[in-house]
C-alpha cells in the first residue's frame, strides 16, 4: 500500500467517530473517578501590568499541612509547557464528565497561554512571580520549539471541545491559533505539484510529533486542505526517524533528537500517539500502520521486559522514571485501540499505565486517588537496586499522570485486562553487563572513561572502556542459567576495522566485525546471536583484535521476557519472545484466559488444554489467573 493510499480501511474511520461521539458532552457517560483537586490547588494568581493572571505552579513539595506550590529558581513560577498540558487535562476531563468547573479552569489556562503568546505565534515559556516574562532564558525564549508546539496542541484540542460547548469561544481560539499555524506552515516549504518532503520541525522528532498532534486536532474540527501537506511532511519526517526492530534496540521507535541519533528518551516520545491520530484523522493507513508497528515492536518489549525506561542510549537506562515516560505511550495505545478496535492495544495500554499503580521499581502507587496528585518520579542506583520515590508532585508529573488516568478511563473495561490496577511481582527482563565493571586489571591497553554523553550516544552506566588491539576484559554476569540473545553496545572502530569476540565460561564464542566508522565512538547495538549461560562460572570475556573500540556494555535478553503482576483479584503473566524462531513457554498452572499475538499483532490460536504457550517469533502473550 502506498503511503498516500486513497483506499481508507473502514476501521480507520472509527477513531474519528469515537472522537466525535463526545462532542455533545451531555450525551457522554459519566465517569468522575479521576480527581483533579491537586491540579486545581497548584493554581494561583500572578499580578501583571495587564491585571491578575491565573497560573499553575511548576513544583509542589509535601508538608505536614499538604503540598506547597513553588516555582523554578531562576526560570519562573509557571510556564507554557505545563499550563498547555493542564489545558489538555481539563478539556479531556470535561469531555468525560461534563464537569463545568473543568471547562472554567480550561478558560483560565487559555488566558495564561494568550498572555505569553507573541504576535508571531511563538511563546515565551516562563513568567516570574512579579508578573514579568522571562524572555531571554534558554528554557524560555520564544521560537519554534517545545512550548510553541505544546501551546498549539492544547489550544487545538480546546478548540475541538469548545466547538460545540461554546462556538463563540471556539472562534476566539481559532484567532488565537492562526499566527502559530502560519508560523508552523512557514517551517514546511512546499513546492507546487510536488509531494511534501519529510520534515522535522522544532529541532527534533519529539517536538515535531507534538506539532503533528496539533495539526490533526485542527483538521478534525475543520478539514482545511492547506493542513494536509503540512501533516504529510511532519508524518514522513517521523517515519524517517524510526530506528531498530522488534529484535534490536531501540525496537522500532522514533528517535527524538538528530543531535543525539543513538539516544531515545522516555519523556516526550509522542510519535506513536501522533502517527496514530494523524493516520485516523487524515485517513492515511500507512501512518496508522507505523504506529501499530511501534506498539508491536516496542510497547510489547517494554511491558514484558523492563516495564518502563528512562532512556536507551542504545543500552536501556532504567532511571529516573517519571510519568512523562509513560503518558505518551498510554495515550498512543488508547488512540490505536479507538482506531482499530483491537483488544491488544487496550491491554498494552493497561499494562503500560500500571506503572502508576505499582508496576514499577519502587513497587508503590505513584498517585493519590483522593486528590489526583502524581509523584515526581522514581530514582535508583541501577537495575538490581529498589527504586526510590520522589514524593514531590509538580505540575508536569500531575498533568501527565492525570492524562494516563483519563485515557484509561476511556477504555471502560475493554480488553482482556479491563484495568491497570496491577503491581509488580517478579520477572525476567534485560540484563545490562557494564563494561566498566570489568575485573581488574584486565589485559592489554585498557582505558576507563567517565562520560554522560558520547558522540551522540549515552553510556548506560555513565562510563565506558576503550580497548585497543589485543586487549581483553572479563565481566562477571549475574544472570540465571539459560539461553540469551546478546547485543554488544560499542562504538565504531577508530582507526581501522576491528573484530570483537565474546567468550563464555563454557567456551562458546560470539564474534562481530566492526568497520571503521566516521561517527567515532558513537555507540550502537550489534546483535551477536544466542549465548548459553550454564551454572558454572558466569563470566564473559571480551577480546578486541586489530582496531581500537569503545565498549559500553553487553546487553542480555532471555529468549522469552516475562513479567508477573498481581491485582486485587487476579494474577497476570506477560510474555514477549526475543527469539527469531518459535519458543515454548511453560505456564505456572492453568490460566483462566490467554491471548497470543504474533510480531505483527495478529491473534494466534492457543490450545487451552496444554500447560504451555507456543510463542511465535518475536511474539507476545498475556495469561490471566483469576483468584
VOGU-3710 file (C-alpha; in Angstrom, 3 decimals, decimal comma):
1> xxxxxxxxxx> 0,000/0,000/0,000  1,401/3,425/-0,891  1,911/5,974/1,847  -0,783/8,184/0,390  -3,136/5,244/-0,168  -6,571/6,586/-1,074  -8,480/3,468/-0,035  -9,091/4,120/3,624  -9,855/0,915/5,558  -13,171/1,007/7,350
11> xxxxxxxxxx> -11,555/0,663/10,773  -9,538/3,832/10,237  -12,733/5,872/10,470  -13,616/4,570/13,908  -11,336/6,932/15,797  -12,946/9,947/14,156  -16,336/8,552/15,116  -15,150/7,900/18,661  -13,788/11,426/18,964  -16,986/12,909/17,621
21> xxxxxxxxxx> -19,111/10,864/19,994  -18,244/13,029/22,985  -18,516/16,454/21,365  -22,032/16,828/22,732  -20,843/16,250/26,250  -24,228/15,793/27,886  -24,646/12,571/25,899  -21,386/11,051/27,191  -21,270/8,581/30,061  -20,338/9,997/33,455
31> xxxxxxxxxx> -17,002/8,775/34,764  -15,887/11,021/37,588  -13,286/8,707/39,109  -10,295/10,901/38,172  -9,808/13,589/40,805  -8,308/16,976/39,825  -8,094/18,580/43,285  -4,288/18,677/43,390  -4,034/20,192/39,916  -6,575/22,819/40,960
41> xxxxxxxxxx> -4,546/23,513/44,115  -1,457/24,197/42,010  -3,374/27,124/40,559  -2,571/30,621/41,772  -2,527/34,219/40,588  0,280/36,457/39,391  -0,260/40,204/39,037  0,884/41,520/35,666  0,746/45,022/34,167  -2,413/43,877/32,348
51> xxxxxxxxxx> -4,035/42,641/35,563  -4,227/39,396/37,550  -3,345/36,252/35,603  -4,092/32,632/36,597  -1,009/30,402/36,759  -0,220/26,796/37,671  2,891/26,489/39,805  5,676/24,313/38,419  6,594/22,357/41,551  4,898/21,221/44,737
61> xxxxxxxxxx> 6,622/19,981/47,888  4,965/17,874/50,600  4,473/19,483/54,021  2,561/18,342/57,131  -0,292/20,598/56,002  -0,321/19,294/52,436  1,508/20,180/49,250  3,068/23,640/48,946  3,329/25,024/45,377  6,706/26,542/44,440
71> xxxxxxxxxx> 8,311/27,964/41,316  11,523/27,068/39,487  14,502/29,054/40,726  15,857/31,345/38,033  13,221/30,393/35,472  9,843/31,456/36,836  6,807/30,288/38,773  4,743/28,940/35,871  5,308/28,002/32,248  3,537/27,390/28,958
81> xxxxxxxxxx> 4,940/23,836/28,851  2,905/22,869/31,928  -0,188/25,036/31,503  -0,732/23,850/27,926  -0,784/20,273/29,214  -3,059/21,261/32,095  -5,415/22,598/29,422  -5,371/19,173/27,752  -6,297/17,539/31,065  -9,149/19,933/31,765
91> xxxxxxxxxx> -10,802/19,600/28,365  -10,396/15,818/28,464  -11,957/15,720/31,927  -14,829/17,900/30,705  -15,433/15,565/27,772  -15,605/12,540/30,034  -17,622/14,032/32,881  -19,371/17,189/31,692  -17,922/18,936/34,763  -18,386/22,665/34,122
101> xxxxxxxxxx> -15,629/23,576/36,587  -13,077/21,855/34,356  -14,266/23,986/31,462  -13,792/27,097/33,615  -10,245/26,029/34,508  -9,616/25,413/30,803  -10,590/29,009/30,015  -8,125/30,230/32,658  -5,390/28,094/31,106  -6,170/29,689/27,742
111> xxxxxxxxxx> -5,851/33,137/29,370  -2,367/32,216/30,546  -1,316/30,974/27,112  -2,724/34,078/25,419  -0,749/36,313/27,796  2,540/34,598/26,921  1,946/34,435/23,176  3,790/36,819/20,870  2,280/38,369/17,761  4,216/35,982/15,506
121> xxxxxxxxxx> 2,571/32,938/17,132  5,575/31,895/19,228  5,553/31,864/23,025  7,616/32,948/25,985  7,701/29,912/28,271  8,127/31,256/31,829  6,559/34,023/33,884  8,150/35,350/37,087  6,402/35,892/40,409  6,359/39,662/39,794
131> xxxxxxxxxx> 4,399/39,204/36,575  7,291/39,855/34,187  8,095/37,418/31,399  11,366/35,510/31,153  12,130/36,372/27,538  15,843/35,537/27,452  16,383/32,306/29,389  17,401/29,288/27,285  14,335/27,356/28,501  12,003/30,293/27,931
141> xxxxxxxxxx> 12,855/32,452/24,945  10,328/32,339/22,108  10,795/30,288/18,976  9,529/27,267/17,075  10,121/24,922/19,974  8,608/22,741/22,698  6,434/25,416/24,272  5,057/26,694/20,993  4,197/23,123/19,999  2,522/22,343/23,320
151> xxxxxxxxxx> 0,566/25,591/23,281  -0,710/24,810/19,782  -1,651/21,277/20,817  -3,521/22,433/23,909  -5,342/25,216/22,087  -6,225/22,994/19,118  -7,614/20,358/21,462  -9,571/23,036/23,346  -10,912/24,411/20,097  -12,233/20,947/19,278
161> xxxxxxxxxx> -14,083/20,723/22,607  -15,407/24,293/22,566  -16,710/23,964/19,006  -19,926/22,554/20,462  -19,619/23,634/24,089  -19,209/27,341/23,198  -18,911/28,139/19,452  -18,119/31,814/20,071  -15,213/30,887/22,328  -14,052/28,343/19,762
171> xxxxxxxxxx> -13,898/31,180/17,226  -11,694/33,132/19,650  -9,404/30,120/19,968  -9,186/29,958/16,193  -7,993/33,579/16,124  -5,508/32,829/18,878  -4,129/29,878/16,914  -3,904/31,499/13,484  -0,475/33,203/13,880  1,004/29,960/15,214
181> xxxxxxxxxx> -0,456/27,965/12,326  1,033/30,451/9,871  4,387/30,246/11,647  4,328/26,453/11,501  3,403/26,417/7,820  6,385/28,655/7,114  8,575/25,865/8,537  7,258/23,387/5,950  8,238/24,630/2,479  6,045/23,222/-0,268
191> xxxxxxxxxx> 6,695/23,012/-3,998  3,677/23,301/-6,302  2,826/19,965/-7,859  5,348/18,082/-5,710  4,601/15,867/-2,714  5,745/17,361/0,593  9,217/16,330/1,665  9,793/14,760/5,093  10,240/17,480/7,661  11,363/17,702/11,292
201> xxxxxxxxxx> 10,204/20,945/12,911  11,342/22,424/16,203  14,744/20,752/16,320  13,678/17,158/16,881  11,130/14,476/16,099  9,777/14,749/19,653  8,754/18,381/19,079  7,681/17,687/15,509  5,293/14,982/16,738  3,538/17,490/19,004
211> xxxxxxxxxx> 3,059/19,831/16,058  1,502/16,902/14,174  -0,888/16,337/17,089  -1,913/19,995/16,921  -2,440/19,884/13,160  -4,527/16,724/13,472  -6,881/18,253/16,041  -7,240/21,392/13,928  -8,082/19,316/10,873  -10,590/17,245/12,824
221> xxxxxxxxxx> -12,556/20,416/13,601  -12,239/21,930/10,134  -10,744/19,867/7,271  -8,600/22,649/5,798  -6,799/21,295/2,691  -3,847/23,572/3,475  -3,106/21,434/6,537  -2,862/18,179/4,578  0,646/18,687/3,121  1,865/20,005/6,485
231> xxxxxxxxxx> 0,658/16,829/8,189  2,202/14,701/5,440  5,586/16,410/5,787  5,577/16,013/9,569  4,419/12,386/9,477  7,026/11,457/6,865  9,691/13,099/8,984  8,697/10,880/11,899  8,732/7,751/9,746  12,261/8,515/8,552
241> xxxxxxxxxx> 13,440/8,911/12,157  12,494/5,362/13,180  15,272/3,034/14,291  15,691/-0,590/15,347  13,315/-3,524/15,016  11,330/-5,929/17,170  14,588/-7,751/17,984  17,130/-4,919/18,064  17,403/-1,706/20,125  15,735/0,714/20,179
251> xxxxxxxxxx> 12,864/-1,520/18,968  11,329/0,497/16,159  10,784/3,778/17,990  11,138/7,252/16,501  14,447/8,757/17,598  13,798/12,181/19,100  16,922/14,262/18,532  19,073/14,386/15,378  21,913/15,737/17,517  21,914/12,521/19,582
261> xxxxxxxxxx> 20,981/9,897/16,994  21,652/6,922/19,292  19,635/8,232/22,256  15,933/7,606/22,775  14,311/9,201/25,820  11,162/8,008/27,529  9,918/11,527/28,122  8,483/13,213/25,072  8,095/10,175/22,802  4,872/11,437/21,209
271> xxxxxxxxxx> 5,433/9,839/17,807  3,216/6,771/18,301  0,386/8,980/19,547  0,871/11,489/16,728  1,044/8,903/13,927  -1,999/7,048/15,258  -4,104/10,201/15,500  -2,933/11,635/12,176  -3,429/8,299/10,443  -7,037/8,191/11,584
281> xxxxxxxxxx> -7,857/11,871/11,074  -6,253/12,196/7,632  -7,262/8,702/6,521  -3,700/7,522/5,956  -3,382/3,799/6,608  0,432/3,843/6,345  0,768/6,235/9,277  -1,637/4,205/11,375  0,227/1,015/10,471  3,522/2,630/11,509
291> xxxxxxxxxx> 2,030/3,496/14,898  0,806/-0,082/15,253  4,257/-1,403/14,352  5,817/0,710/17,116  3,305/-0,844/19,501  4,129/-4,378/18,294  7,910/-3,846/18,398  8,464/-1,508/21,331  5,400/-1,492/23,591  5,319/-5,291/23,836
301> xxxxxxxxxx> 9,041/-5,301/24,679  8,598/-2,627/27,323  5,614/-4,080/29,195  7,008/-7,641/29,270  10,619/-6,692/29,991  11,780/-3,556/31,812  8,257/-2,218/32,456  9,391/1,374/31,869  12,597/3,079/30,781  14,140/6,490/31,202
311> xxxxxxxxxx> 16,186/6,152/28,022  18,042/3,957/25,577  21,482/5,124/24,677  21,312/2,499/22,943  21,538/0,239/26,043  18,426/0,509/28,226  18,695/3,012/31,090  16,197/2,474/33,911  16,312/5,724/35,897  14,916/8,226/36,566
321> xxxxxxxxxx> 11,372/7,110/35,714  8,653/9,769/35,507  5,009/9,889/34,491  6,028/11,668/31,287  7,893/8,489/30,265  4,609/6,591/30,397  1,851/9,003/29,372  2,564/9,423/25,629  2,743/5,646/25,201  -0,542/5,063/27,040
331> xxxxxxxxxx> -2,355/7,777/25,093  -0,980/6,456/21,817  -2,086/2,907/22,587  -5,571/4,119/23,538  -5,725/6,027/20,257  -4,734/2,847/18,398  -7,464/0,941/20,214  -10,050/3,556/19,247  -8,886/3,470/15,629  -8,690/-0,303/15,204
341> xxxxxxxxxx> -10,858/-1,904/17,869  -8,059/-4,383/18,647  -8,048/-5,510/22,276  -4,271/-5,892/22,033  -3,824/-2,116/22,244  -6,243/-1,794/25,164  -4,313/-4,443/27,082  -0,960/-2,856/26,217  -2,315/0,500/27,443  -3,410/-1,057/30,736
351> xxxxxxxxxx> -0,008/-2,724/31,166  1,921/0,467/30,395  -0,384/2,532/32,623  0,009/0,089/35,506  3,281/1,904/36,260  1,111/4,379/38,181  -0,424/1,596/40,281  2,757/-0,142/41,433  4,144/-1,973/38,408  7,395/-0,088/38,872
361> xxxxxxxxxx> 10,817/-0,493/40,554  9,558/1,005/43,830  6,501/-1,284/43,861  4,458/1,723/45,014  1,374/3,520/43,754  2,579/6,747/42,154  -0,514/8,880/42,686  -3,037/9,792/45,352  -6,504/8,813/44,088  -8,247/11,140/46,543
371> xxxxxxxxxx> -6,529/14,286/45,181  -5,021/13,321/41,827  -1,504/14,274/42,939  1,101/12,348/40,934  4,575/11,897/42,387  7,549/13,351/40,554  9,214/10,029/39,799  11,375/7,093/40,814  15,160/7,083/41,007  17,589/4,278/41,765
381> xxxxxxxxxx> 21,183/3,099/41,731  20,935/0,549/38,946  18,976/-2,391/37,623  19,123/-4,511/40,757  18,502/-1,771/43,335  14,984/-0,911/44,559  13,599/2,369/43,304  13,186/5,447/45,495  10,055/7,565/45,097  10,291/11,353/44,911
391> xxxxxxxxxx> 7,089/12,381/46,702  7,057/15,906/45,307  4,099/16,361/42,975  4,672/19,157/40,497  2,644/20,283/37,525  4,308/18,151/34,845  4,080/14,921/36,819  0,493/15,628/37,781  -0,782/16,569/34,333  0,994/13,657/32,660
401> xxxxxxxxxx> -0,231/11,207/35,294  -3,778/12,534/35,061  -3,645/12,186/31,284  -2,821/8,490/31,788  -5,795/8,028/34,109  -8,160/9,906/31,786  -7,000/7,927/28,757  -7,532/4,633/30,577  -10,999/5,771/31,683  -11,946/5,916/28,003
411> xxxxxxxxxx> -11,318/2,190/27,652  -14,208/1,443/30,038  -13,014/-2,036/30,927  -12,168/-3,133/27,397  -9,599/-5,781/26,533  -8,801/-8,902/28,492  -7,303/-6,988/31,422  -10,024/-4,312/31,796  -7,945/-2,416/34,394  -4,436/-1,079/35,023
421> xxxxxxxxxx> -4,544/-1,716/38,780  -1,605/-4,146/38,850  1,607/-4,365/40,885  4,946/-5,939/40,042  5,775/-9,384/41,468  8,805/-10,687/39,564  10,108/-11,243/36,070  12,974/-11,790/33,657  13,942/-8,682/31,741  17,035/-7,157/30,157
431> xxxxxxxxxx> 20,404/-7,603/31,856  22,980/-4,885/31,250  26,548/-6,004/31,978  28,541/-2,784/32,231  31,982/-2,891/30,625  33,411/-0,514/33,237  32,751/-3,159/35,906  35,380/-5,491/34,429  37,597/-7,489/36,770  40,829/-5,564/37,292
441> xxxxxxxxxx> 43,428/-5,349/35,969  42,446/-6,849/32,606  44,946/-7,490/29,847  46,433/-5,059/27,344  45,814/-1,356/26,868  42,512/-0,541/28,620  41,265/2,981/29,323  38,275/3,659/31,579  36,410/6,859/30,728  33,556/8,580/32,548
451> xxxxxxxxxx> 31,043/10,130/30,182  27,397/11,167/30,347  27,329/11,516/26,553  29,488/10,094/23,789  29,355/11,364/20,196  25,544/11,423/20,052  25,031/8,399/22,315  24,800/7,808/26,061  26,827/5,239/28,029  24,341/3,301/30,140
461> xxxxxxxxxx> 26,331/3,433/33,372  27,889/6,832/32,803  31,184/5,263/31,700  32,778/3,021/29,069  36,099/1,352/28,359  38,386/1,875/25,392  40,012/-1,385/24,282  42,987/-1,314/21,943  44,227/-4,139/19,713  44,903/-7,270/21,753
471> xxxxxxxxxx> 43,089/-6,108/24,890  40,897/-8,392/26,997  38,487/-7,831/29,876  36,424/-10,265/31,963  32,908/-9,317/33,064  31,052/-11,045/35,914  27,462/-11,803/34,908  24,614/-12,011/37,429  22,159/-13,990/35,316  20,336/-17,287/35,829
481> xxxxxxxxxx> 21,268/-20,202/33,560  19,619/-20,154/30,172  19,819/-19,013/26,582  20,200/-15,303/25,954  20,131/-13,021/22,962  23,316/-10,951/23,081  23,873/-7,397/21,875  27,230/-5,699/22,250  26,944/-1,958/22,887  30,034/-0,420/21,317
491> xxxxxxxxxx> 31,382/2,439/19,251  32,819/2,397/15,768  36,391/1,302/15,141  38,570/4,382/15,455  41,497/3,960/13,082  40,922/0,668/11,306  38,387/-2,153/11,294  38,307/-4,304/14,407  36,998/-7,705/15,389  35,430/-8,256/18,785
501> xxxxxxxxxx> 34,933/-11,640/20,443  32,766/-12,581/23,420  33,681/-15,890/25,039  31,571/-17,592/27,710  32,931/-19,675/30,596  31,920/-22,821/28,714  33,946/-21,768/25,669  31,169/-20,583/23,334  32,445/-17,801/21,086  30,450/-14,961/19,530
511> xxxxxxxxxx> 32,150/-12,505/17,216  31,467/-9,416/15,152  33,432/-7,420/12,624  33,319/-3,693/13,354  34,155/-1,474/10,373  35,887/1,851/10,731  33,241/4,464/11,438  33,007/8,154/10,662  30,795/8,605/13,730  33,742/7,981/16,029
521> xxxxxxxxxx> 32,833/6,405/19,348  29,067/6,835/18,912  27,523/3,754/20,478  25,466/1,232/18,563  23,992/-2,185/19,317  25,278/-5,194/17,374  23,332/-8,461/17,563  25,809/-11,287/18,213  23,232/-14,082/18,353  22,371/-16,567/21,098
531> xxxxxxxxxx> 24,562/-17,468/24,062  24,079/-20,307/26,534  24,935/-19,454/30,145  25,411/-22,500/32,363  25,664/-22,828/36,114  29,449/-22,824/36,239  31,353/-19,545/36,277  29,033/-16,985/34,761  31,708/-14,749/33,316  32,128/-13,259/29,862
541> xxxxxxxxxx> 35,472/-12,396/28,283  35,699/-9,658/25,652  38,656/-9,610/23,243  39,355/-6,896/20,672  41,663/-7,545/17,736  43,161/-5,226/15,108  41,427/-1,920/15,838  40,535/0,220/18,859  36,989/0,007/20,183  34,834/1,776/22,787
551> xxxxxxxxxx> 32,745/-0,796/24,670  29,854/0,316/26,868  28,064/-2,898/27,836  26,891/-6,374/26,954  23,090/-6,482/26,741  21,491/-9,847/27,506  17,857/-10,765/26,954  16,375/-14,147/27,856  14,776/-15,780/24,834  11,418/-15,024/26,438
561> xxxxxxxxxx> 10,971/-11,888/28,513  8,337/-12,291/31,209  6,783/-10,133/33,879  4,358/-11,301/36,554  1,872/-8,855/38,058  -0,889/-9,066/40,631  -4,137/-7,235/41,158  -6,782/-7,382/43,846  -8,415/-10,499/42,405  -6,044/-11,876/39,773
571> xxxxxxxxxx> -2,507/-12,504/38,619  -1,222/-11,607/35,172  1,725/-13,073/33,260  3,097/-11,061/30,325  5,427/-12,689/27,769  7,479/-11,343/24,865  9,723/-13,505/22,702  13,158/-12,191/21,754  13,828/-15,204/19,522  13,666/-15,393/15,732
581> xxxxxxxxxx> 12,003/-18,812/15,938  9,011/-20,187/17,818  9,508/-20,808/21,534  7,533/-22,848/24,074  6,928/-21,293/27,492  5,580/-23,409/30,342  2,696/-21,845/32,252  2,671/-21,856/36,070  -0,659/-23,629/36,415  -3,899/-23,494/34,465
591> xxxxxxxxxx> -4,625/-19,990/33,182  -8,208/-18,730/33,052  -7,595/-16,724/29,880  -4,736/-16,463/27,391  -4,173/-14,272/24,361  -1,261/-14,793/21,966  -0,193/-12,419/19,183  2,487/-12,677/16,534  5,077/-9,991/15,791  2,582/-8,167/13,552
601> xxxxxxxxxx> -0,037/-8,030/16,295  -2,257/-10,701/14,754  -4,036/-13,065/17,177  -2,736/-16,638/17,271  -4,928/-19,546/18,486  -3,997/-21,053/21,841  -4,635/-24,660/22,777  -6,226/-24,249/26,178  -5,685/-27,922/27,024  -1,898/-27,622/27,220
611> xxxxxxxxxx> 0,166/-26,224/30,060  2,319/-24,051/27,844  2,221/-21,273/25,273  3,737/-21,569/21,814  5,120/-18,086/21,245  5,579/-17,097/17,589  8,896/-15,494/16,627  9,083/-12,154/18,475  5,501/-12,763/19,596  3,611/-11,563/22,654
621> xxxxxxx> 1,177/-13,168/25,102  -0,860/-12,425/28,216  -2,143/-15,053/30,647  -4,663/-14,194/33,375  -5,206/-16,207/36,563  -8,362/-15,365/38,499  -8,157/-15,835/42,270
//
